[in-house]
């Protein structure tokens, strides 16, 4: 939809294929940047640098909760 709108708007100044290619490239670049920024934010918020560490901490938390649940 967005590509069709841009092709129509820029019909007199640029080729349709050029405008559509630019639009698709721009969407890919924005998606890649957003995903990268999201992973950086997760790493900063949770102070974790690898998925192995996330899995290890999850197992430690689960193992620590099991004796507490058994006692109640």
N, C-alpha and C positions, 0 to 999 in steps of 0.2 A: 504494500500500500504506500509506504513512504517513498519507495523508489519510483513508483508511478507518478506520485505528486511532484517529486523533484524533476522528473523527466518533462512533465507538462509545464512546470514553472520555467525551466531553463531551456525550453524547446528552441528559442531563437538564438541563444548564445552558445550552446554546447550540444554535442551529439548525445543522443539518448543513451547510448551504450556507455559513454564516458561518465555521464551523471549517475547512472545506475551502478557502475563499477565503483565510483567514488563513495556512494552511499553505502554499499555493502562493505567496502573496506573500512569505512568510518565506524559502522556498527560492530565489526569484528574487533577493531582497535579499542573501542569503548568497553566491550565485553571483556577483553583480555585485561585491560587496565583495572576494571572493577573487580575481577576475580583476584588479580594480584594484590590489590589494595585490601581486599577482604581477608586473604591469607595473612598478610602482614598485620592487620588489625587483630586477628585471632592469636597470632604468635605473641604480640605485645600484651594483649589482655590476659592471656593465660600463661604467659612466660614459658612457652614450650617451643622447642625448635624442631622436634621430630615426632613422627607418629608413633615410633617405638616408645618414646617417653609418655605419650598420652595413654597408650595401651598399658604400660607398666603401672602408671598412677591409677588407672581404672581398676586394674586387678588388685592393687594394694587397698584401695578404698572398699572394694567388694569383700575382700578377705577380712578387713577390719570390721565390717558390718555384720558378717555372718555370726561371730561369737556373741555380739551384742543382741542380735535377734534371737539366738538360741537361748539366751539367759532370760528373756522376757516371756 
